[in-house]
Amino acid sequence: MSHANKSRAKGISASSFFDLKAELSKQEADFAKTKAAGGSTKIIGGVKRPDKKPTVWARQNRGVNARASRDVELEEISKPTLDSARAVLERKAKIYEKLRKGKTGGLNDAQYDALLVDTNGATSKYYEEDSEDEDESLTVPHAPTNDDDPIVEYEDEFGRVRTARRSEVPRNLVLDREDEVDEDEDIIIRNPVNHFPIYQPSEERIAEIAKAHAEENNPLGVHYDASHEIRAKGAGFYQFSTDEETRAAQMAELKASREETTRIRQESGAADVKPGEVEGMREGDSGTLIVRSRAMEKRKREIEERRQMLEPKKKKNQKSRHRWRCYLAGDPE
């Protein structure tokens, strides 16, 4: 039996029955929402228990409702603007489509001259000036020709001949274009050679430079000049003269002074010390050099003299101890 028949049998109208069912569904939805939010779902004594404090997860962020209302207002404001802009763009698109086909599009000469779009381009020649009722799907499209970027043949790295646009050919595989003639060749500068002036010395200048660097003007026997260097010199440094005669006299004077010093050292018995050695150095058993000063030699002599002086006393004491041991053992000598 249908709901209408049941309601008539019990004296209840169908509208009241559906209202009750809608109210029941609403209460079930509210109950599920309250339970999910952590609210109280129990009723004691016919009075609903007050809800608990909502949890952190059940709270809404501050300003959510205000932002939602503002979004609705902005959407209501922007919707007419968007609709009007769409209508304007659709109208312009229709006019542009007519202009591309060579029609006026409802524009006068002044408006047509003020257009910022070039409607006389390469695409306009594919449409004929005929009625809009013609089916454009019957028009056979033609591939656009690009004279600036023609299709060329080239050989790839594997020796295969391929065809592609000139702009798509790798640079290392581009053919030599020197034999090609360009319309703008007269106004293009390609790889300028000797564009900047180059210095070319005259013959007189070349002869002058060669003379300045000649060997007779730059002698090889140039002596050292300490005035050309800024540094501290050693204790035994001696500055010779750059004049050859004065330099020879200085060398003779130094040689005579050295000979005199050597003679005086030989007469006084001074030992000649080689470079890198000191006085008193001698060679050891293993070939190493041992350095002994005069104080060490003197100390060694004193120790040797004392040992020789104590040797007789040591022998005398040994003899006395031997006699005493023999006496104690009852073995008279």
C-alpha positions in Angstrom: 0.0 0.0 0.0 1.4 3.5 -0.9 2.0 6.3 1.6 -1.0 8.2 0.4 -3.4 5.3 0.9 -1.9 4.6 4.4 -2.3 8.3 5.4 -6.0 8.3 4.2 -6.7 5.1 6.1 -5.4 6.7 9.4 -6.9 10.1 8.8 -3.6 11.9 8.1 -3.0 14.0 5.0 -0.1 13.2 2.7 1.4 16.7 3.1 1.5 16.3 6.9 3.2 13.0 6.5 5.9 14.4 4.3 6.4 17.4 6.7 6.9 15.0 9.5 9.4 13.0 7.5 11.3 16.2 6.6 11.4 17.3 10.2 12.7 13.9 11.3 15.5 14.1 8.7 16.4 17.6 9.9 16.6 16.4 13.5 18.8 13.4 12.5 21.2 15.8 10.6 21.3 18.1 13.6 22.0 15.2 15.9 24.9 13.9 13.8 26.4 17.4 13.5 26.1 18.0 17.3 27.7 14.6 18.0 30.6 15.3 15.6 31.2 18.7 17.3 31.3 17.1 20.7 28.1 18.5 22.0 25.6 16.9 24.4 23.2 14.5 22.9 21.3 13.4 26.0 18.0 14.7 27.3 17.2 14.1 31.0 13.6 14.7 32.4 12.5 16.3 29.1 15.1 19.0 29.4 18.1 19.0 27.2 21.4 19.0 29.0 23.5 22.1 28.3 26.3 21.6 25.8 29.8 21.2 26.9 32.5 23.7 26.1 33.4 23.2 22.4 36.8 21.7 21.7 39.7 23.4 19.9 38.9 21.4 16.8 35.2 22.5 16.8 36.0 26.2 17.0 36.1 28.3 13.9 38.9 30.7 13.1 38.4 34.4 13.8 36.9 36.3 10.9 35.9 33.3 8.8 32.3 34.4 8.6 33.3 38.0 7.8 35.7 36.9 5.0 33.0 34.5 3.6 30.5 37.4 3.4 33.0 39.7 1.8 33.8 37.0 -0.8 30.1 36.7 -1.6 29.8 40.4 -2.0 32.9 40.6 -4.3 31.6 37.7 -6.3 28.2 39.5 -6.7 30.0 42.7 -7.8 32.5 41.0 -10.2 30.0 38.8 -11.9 28.3 41.6 -13.9 31.7 43.0 -14.7 32.9 39.6 -15.9 29.8 39.1 -18.0 30.1 42.5 -19.6 33.8 41.9 -20.4 33.0 38.5 -21.9 30.3 40.1 -24.0 32.6 42.8 -25.3 35.4 40.3 -26.1 32.9 38.1 -28.0 31.7 41.1 -30.0 35.3 42.1 -30.8 36.1 38.5 -31.8 33.2 38.5 -34.3 34.3 41.8 -35.8 37.9 40.6 -36.1 36.8 37.4 -37.8 34.8 39.5 -40.4 37.8 41.7 -41.0 40.0 38.7 -41.6 37.7 37.5 -44.3 37.9 40.9 -46.0 34.6 42.4 -44.8 34.1 45.7 -43.1 32.7 44.4 -39.9 30.6 47.4 -39.4 33.5 49.8 -39.1 34.0 53.0 -41.0 37.2 54.1 -42.7 38.4 56.1 -39.6 37.9 53.2 -37.3 39.5 50.8 -39.7 42.6 53.0 -40.0 42.8 53.3 -36.2 43.0 49.5 -35.7 46.1 48.2 -33.9 45.7 44.7 -35.5 47.0 43.9 -39.0 44.1 42.2 -40.7 45.8 42.2 -44.1 48.3 39.6 -43.1 49.1 36.3 -44.7 46.1 34.6 -43.1 43.6 36.9 -44.8 44.3 35.6 -48.3 42.9 32.1 -47.4 39.4 33.5 -47.1 37.3 34.7 -50.1 35.0 37.6 -50.1 31.8 35.7 -50.2 28.8 35.1 -48.1 29.0 33.9 -44.5 26.6 31.0 -45.4 29.4 29.1 -47.2 30.7 26.1 -45.3 34.3 26.9 -44.4 35.1 23.2 -43.8 35.0 22.7 -47.5 38.0 25.1 -47.9 41.3 23.3 -48.4 43.9 24.7 -46.1 47.3 25.6 -47.6 50.6 25.4 -45.7 51.9 28.8 -45.0 55.1 29.8 -46.9 57.9 31.5 -45.0 60.4 33.0 -47.3 62.6 34.1 -44.3 62.9 30.5 -43.0 62.7 28.1 -46.0 63.0 24.4 -46.0 66.5 23.2 -46.8 68.3 19.9 -47.1 71.3 19.1 -44.9 73.4 16.0 -44.1 73.4 14.9 -40.5 76.3 13.4 -38.5 75.5 9.9 -39.8 75.6 10.9 -43.5 71.8 10.9 -44.0 70.2 13.6 -46.0 67.3 15.3 -44.2 65.0 18.3 -44.7 64.0 20.9 -42.1 63.6 24.6 -41.6 66.8 26.5 -41.8 66.3 27.8 -38.2 66.0 24.1 -37.0 69.2 22.9 -38.6 72.1 22.5 -36.1 74.8 25.2 -36.4 77.6 22.7 -37.1 75.6 21.2 -40.0 74.6 24.5 -41.7 75.9 24.7 -45.3 78.2 27.4 -46.5 76.2 30.5 -47.2 78.9 32.7 -48.7 77.4 32.2 -52.2 73.9 33.3 -51.1 72.9 36.9 -51.8 70.8 38.7 -49.3 68.7 41.8 -50.0 70.1 43.6 -47.0 73.7 42.6 -47.7 74.7 46.2 -48.3 73.7 47.4 -44.9 75.0 44.5 -42.8 78.6 44.3 -41.5 79.7 40.7 -41.2 82.9 39.9 -39.3 84.8 43.2 -39.8 88.5 42.7 -40.5 91.0 45.5 -39.6 88.2 47.8 -38.6 90.4 49.5 -36.1 93.6 51.3 -37.2 96.8 49.3 -36.8 100.1 51.0 -35.9 102.7 50.7 -38.7 106.1 52.1 -37.8 108.1 53.9 -40.4 111.5 52.7 -41.7 113.3 55.5 -39.8 111.6 54.3 -36.5 112.5 50.7 -37.2 116.2 51.7 -37.8 116.2 53.7 -34.6 114.9 50.8 -32.6 117.4 48.4 -34.1 120.3 50.8 -33.3 119.2 51.2 -29.7 119.2 47.5 -29.2 122.4 46.8 -31.1 125.2 44.9 -29.3 127.7 47.7 -29.5 125.4 50.0 -27.6 124.6 47.3 -25.1 127.9 45.7 -24.0 127.7 42.3 -22.3 130.4 43.1 -19.7 128.2 45.2 -17.5 129.3 45.1 -13.9 126.9 44.8 -11.0 125.6 48.2 -9.7 124.1 48.0 -6.2 122.4 51.4 -6.6 119.8 49.7 -8.9 118.5 47.6 -6.0 116.8 48.7 -2.8 117.8 46.1 -0.2 120.0 45.6 2.8 123.5 44.4 1.9 125.7 42.0 3.9 128.5 43.0 6.4 131.2 42.1 3.9 129.7 43.9 1.0 132.0 46.1 -1.0 130.8 48.4 -3.8 133.3 48.4 -6.8 133.5 51.2 -9.1 131.9 51.0 -12.6 135.1 52.6 -14.1 137.4 49.9 -15.3 140.7 51.5 -14.1 139.3 52.4 -10.7 137.9 48.9 -10.4 141.2 47.3 -11.3 143.0 49.4 -8.6 140.4 48.4 -6.0 140.8 44.7 -6.9 144.7 45.0 -6.6 144.3 46.7 -3.2 142.0 44.0 -1.9 144.3 41.2 -3.1 147.4 42.8 -1.4 145.4 43.1 1.8 144.4 39.4 1.7 148.0 38.3 1.1 149.2 40.3 4.1 146.5 38.8 6.3 147.4 35.3 5.3 151.1 35.9 6.1 150.4 37.3 9.5 148.2 34.3 10.4 150.8 31.9 9.3 153.4 33.7 11.5 151.2 33.6 14.5 150.3 29.9 14.1 146.5 30.5 13.6 144.6 27.6 12.2 143.0 28.0 8.9 139.3 27.3 9.1 137.4 26.2 6.0 134.1 27.7 5.1 131.3 26.2 7.2 133.6 25.1 10.0 134.7 26.6 13.3 138.0 26.6 15.1 138.6 23.3 17.0 136.6 21.1 14.7 138.0 17.6 14.0 136.8 14.6 12.1 135.5 11.7 14.3 135.8 7.9 13.8 132.6 7.7 11.7 133.6 10.6 9.5 131.4 13.1 11.3 132.9 16.5 12.3 133.3 17.0 16.1 133.7 20.5 17.4 135.9 20.9 20.5 136.6 24.3 22.0 139.8 25.4 23.8 138.0 25.1 27.2 137.2 21.5 26.4 140.8 20.7 25.5 142.0 22.4 28.7 139.6 20.4 30.8 140.7 17.2 29.2 144.4 17.9 29.9 143.6 18.7 33.6 141.7 15.4 34.0 144.6 13.5 32.4 147.2 15.1 34.8 145.1 14.4 37.8 144.7 10.7 36.8 148.4 10.4 36.4 148.9 12.0 39.9 146.5 9.6 41.6 147.8 6.5 39.9 150.8 5.9 42.4 148.5 6.4 45.4 146.0 4.0 44.0 148.7 1.3 43.5 150.0 1.9 47.1 146.6 1.5 48.6 146.0 -1.8 46.6 149.3 -3.2 48.0 148.4 -2.3 51.6 145.0 -4.0 51.3 146.7 -7.1 49.9 149.1 -7.4 52.8 146.2 -7.0 55.3 144.2 -9.8 53.7 147.3 -12.1 53.8 147.8 -11.3 57.5 144.2 -12.1 58.3 144.5 -15.4 56.4 147.7 -16.3 58.3 149.8 -16.4 55.2 152.9 -14.3 55.8 154.7 -13.1 52.8 
